Amino acid sequence: MTTIDQLAADTAMGAVTLLVADLDAMTAYYRDAVALQVLSQTVDTVTLGRGTTPLVILRHAPELVHASPRAAGLFHTAILFESEAALAASVYSVATRAPNTFAGSSDHLVSKAFYFTDPEGNGVELYWDRDRSEWSWTHGQIEMNTLFLDPNAFLQQHLTEQNVEQPIVGGAVVGHVHLSVGDVATAREFYVDRLGFEQTTMFGDSALFVSAGGYHHHMAMNTWNSAGAGRRGPSLGLGQVDILVPGTDDVGALDERMRHFGIGTRDDGQTVSFDDPWGNLIRVTTA
């Protein structure tokens, strides 16, 4: 049951905004390799997604430089596909058009996932969820693991000739967003105790997984590369994470809750924005 201190059960993730140095190259990667569609384009901003759903927003920021690999920021943007066939089509597209960006694959029990690193070093996960009836919970914690997943066997099983030629198959959403943070205890205080996600699992003191409505995770925070990291300075990479809530009442309640905890917010009546403890910009808006 959702309480006033928790996000609504049907909360979901929205688009992830990336600040990029080479807008043309990054657009080509997400359009031609990942097989997203350009939904809108201006001189300095390109929005890519599937159908009418924006997934990645690229904003040209050539004045910025790359952050240290040990800094807080984006670990990966995770794009969730409707079927294994749709996932296979996108994975094959990246493997053939940008093969040097493949970073690994895993069976997580709740999902099957393939990992890539875009041309400017941002992590990308492409994944498919098993049905929720197949997920296992123990004492309120989701059971996840990192098991070997053979990418060639997966493609042989799920890729069709038609999808080789046409890699855009069905819809997709941002299933979750994974951040690099300085420490997990501070992340839990912010994202669970204040923002209102529920903890779904922890990996020791190095990673925290949180969600709304019993999903395996809408967000995660780890210290695998960034233990001890402080607040981010202006840099390329993560620009903004969007969280979608059902209605304006949810936005207003969250704004009140964050202000109660002394967290500075920007509220225009439709959206509320704030920084997490590492300077990652979070925007909450209505779906």
Secondary structure, DSSP 8 states (H G I E B T S, - for coil): ---TTS--TT-EEEEEEEEES-HHHHHHIIIIIS--EEEEE-SSEEEEEETTEEEEEEEE-TT-----TTSSEEEEEEEEESSHHHHHHHHHHHHHHSGGGEEEEEE-SSEEEEEEE-TTS-EEEEEEE--GGG--EETTEE----EE--HHHHHHHH--HHHHH----S-EEEEEEEEE-S-HHHHHIIIIIIS--EEEEEETTTEEEEESTT-S-SEEEE-TTTTT-----S-SEEEEEEEEESSHHHHHHHHHHHHHTT---EE-SSEEEEE-TT--EEEEEE-
